[in-house]
Amino acid sequence: MDKSFHRITEASSAHEGLEKLSTLDLLRGINQEDKGVPLAVEKAIPALEKLVERVYEAMRGGGRLFYLGAGTSGRLGILDASECPPTYGVPFDKVIGLIAGGDTAIRKAVEFAEDDTEQGWKDLQAWNVSQADVVVGIAASGSTPYVVGALKSCRAQGIATGCITCNPGSPVAAEADFPVEVVVGPEFVTGSTRMKSGTAQKLVLNMLSTTVMIRLGFVKGNKMVHMQLTNNKLVDRGTRMIMQELGVDENTAASWLKEYGQVNKVIAAKKQG
């Protein structure tokens, strides 16, 4: 890594003597820092727009979206990927989250896994990554070897790359065709990037996947009409959607939903009929 690269995420906290503060003062301090995160995300919207458009084009053409990260960043990518199938009804292998150290690292840190510059590319190859796909590296520091190495290999193979990082001018951004830099500044606890940086990454991931899925047609009006009916709450929500869209009573809507299994299928069938 370039020794001249300055990681703002590792800079000393503006808050001193944390162990001496009261519970209320700690909570207020954390909240004070958190207030700046949405503003930092707002500044990154033009860059995020370019990444979203590229992901949309890839997925519209049958490609996939990969998230790749280590530690908190990897877990956030897996979280976003895992929520796309139930929310939008897409196959589980359309948005894929990969983490340094494998699935074990989701719950328990795997020592030095993030320092392997080759493993990220190997993990992508296990999914037969191709030029039809887009790979987004997530790294608060912007210097995680697992992510940098993977993006570098992707670019060498002509695979589109993006990144979400919280330091400007990072090695990760240098390997990304569509870098998104959300600079939130030093953390409340020095270097604890699961805090503001993690919040920023989560906000960006929400925006990215939600916008792509809307553009792909998985939302009608403002409703998740392709959602999987995996619990009673979602069945009730789906029933209300059908009642509102088709002007029928609850029993009829519930019966149709049970018959067709998905809100969008009910609406399509009944409007055609």
N, C-alpha and C positions, 0 to 999 in steps of 0.2 A: 504494500500500500504506500502511496505517496505520503512521505512524512510531513509534507507541507500542508496536507489536507487538515483543515480545522473542523473538529466536530463540536458544533454548538451543543448538541445533546449531552456532551460530557462536561460542559462548563459548570462551574460551581453555582449552586442554588443562590438565589437572591435572599433567601431566608436563612438566618443563622440560629444556632442554639435550639434546634427543633425539640430536643429531649427535655428542654426546660419549659416549653410552652404548654398551656392548658389544652384540654380537648377542644374547647370552642375556638381557641386561636389557631390550632392546627387545621381544623375544618375550614375556617374562614380563609386561611392561607392557601389551602389546596384549591378552594373554590375561586379565589382571586386569580390563581394561575390558570384554572380551567376556562375562565371567561374569555381568554384570548384565543382559544383554539378555533372556534368557528370563524373568527376573523382571518386567521391564517389560512384556513381552508378556502375561504372566499377568494383570497388572492390567487389561489392555485386553480380556480375554475377554468380559465382559458386553456391551461395545459391539460387539465382533466378532460375537457371537451374533446380534444384531439385523440386522447387515448380511448374514450368511450366510442367515438365514431369508428376508430379502427377495430375495436372489439366487436362492435355491432356488425360491421361489414364481414368480419371473419365468421361470426356465428350465423349470420344470415346465409352465408355460403356453405354452411355445414361444419365449420371449424369449431374449435373449443377454446375456452379460456382457462389458463393455468395460473394459479397463484403459487409463489415459491418464497419461503421465508424460514427464519430460525427463531426459536423462542416465542416471545409474545407476537412478533410479526407473523410467524408461521401459523400460530394458533388462530389469529384473527383471519387469516386467509382461509383456513379450514372452516372456521365458523361461517364465513360468508358463503363459501362454496356449498356447505352442507345444508344451508337454508334455502338454496335456490330450488331444489326439487319439490319440497313440500309447499313452498310459497307460490311457485309458478308452474309446477307440473313438468319441468324439464327433466330429462334422464339424468341420473346421478353422475354420468361421465361426460357431461357437457361443460360443467364448471368444476374444476378439480383443484383441491388445495394440497400442497406438498410441504412437508416440514423437515428440516435437518434432523436426522436421527430417527426418522420414520414415525409410525403411529405411537410408539412408546413415548416419544418426546411431547406428545399432546398433553400428557399428565405429569411426566417426570423429565426433568432436564437430562439430556444425554451429553456427557462431557465431551467438549471439543468437536462435536458434530458440525457446528457451524463453521469450523476452520478448514473443512475439506473443500478444496476448490473444484474437485472433480465430481463429487457425489451428486450435486444438484443436477448436472447434465445426465448422469446415470439414472437418477430418479425420473427425469422426464422421458428418457429413452424407454423406460419400462412401460410407459403409456403410449409409445410410438408417436411422440410429438412430431409434428410436421409443419411445413410452410402454410398449411391451412389454419394453423392455430395462432394464438397470441399468448405470450408468457409474460406475466407481470411479477417482477421481483419486489418483495416488501421488506424493507430494511430501514429501521429508524436511523441507525448510524450512517447508512449509505455505504458501508464498507464491509459487510458480511461476506467472507470468502465463498461460502456456499452459494450465495445469490449472485455475486459478481461473476464467479466462474461459469455458472449456468447461463446467465445472460450473454456472456461473451461467446460461449459455444453456440447458443441460439443464433446470434447475429452471423456467426461464421457459416451457419447452415441456411441463412436466408429466412429465419423465423422472426416475425415481428416481436419486439420486446417493449415493455413499459416498466415503470417502477413507481413505488410510493415510498418516499424517504423524507426525513425531517432535517436534513443538512443540505445546504446548497453546495453545488460543485463537487458532488461525491463520486467515487469510483462506480457505484451502482448506476447513477444517472448517466455517466459516461458510456455505459454499455446499453442504455435504453434508447430506443427510437422515440419513445413517448414518455419522457420523465415527468413525474409529478412531485414537486418539492413543496412540502408544507412545513415551514420553519416556525416552530412554536417556542423556541428558546430553551434555556436551561430548565430542568425539571425541579419540582419542589424538593424532592430528595435527589441530590446530585446523581445524575446518570441513570435514574430509574425510569427508563423509557416506556415502561408499561403504563405510565401515567399520561401526561399530555400527548406525548408522541403516539402512544397506543390509541388514545381517544381520537386523535386526528386521523390515524390510519383507518379506524373503524368508520368514521364519518365518510371518508373518501370511498371506502369499499361499499358502504351503503349506497352512495350516489352512483358509483360505477355500475354495480350489478342491477340496481333498481332501474336506472335509465336504460340500460341495454335491454332488460326484459320488457319494459314498456314499449320500446322501439320495435321489439320483435313481435309484439302483438299479444303478450300474455296478460295484459290488463285491459279491461273494457271500462270506459268512464274513469272511475277510480277504484274499481273492484278487481280482486284477484280471482278471475273467473276460471283459471286453470289450476287452482290450488288442489292439492291432494287432500282428501277427506279422511284425515288420520285420527280424528277425535270428535266427540260430540259437539264441542264448541264450533269446530269448522263446519260440521254438518248443519248446525243451526244457522251459521253465517251464510252458507251456500243456499239454504232454503229461503232466507230473507232476500238474497240477491235475485232469486228466481221470481219470488213474489213481486218484487219491485219492478223487475224488467218486463215480466209477462202479465202482470195484473191478475194473478190467480191467488186462491186462498192457500193457507199454510199446508193443509193436508195434501192438496194437489201438488204443490211445489215439492213437498217432501217425498211424495210418491215418485214424481218424475226424477228427482235427484237420485233416489235409490235405484231407479231403472237404468239411468244413463251413466251414473257414477261421476259426473263432472258438470259443473255449472255451465261452462261454455257449450258442452254437447247438448244439454237440455235446450239452451237458448237457440242454438243453431237448428236443432230438429223441429222445435215448435214454431219457429218463425218461418221455416221452409214449408211446414205443413199448413 
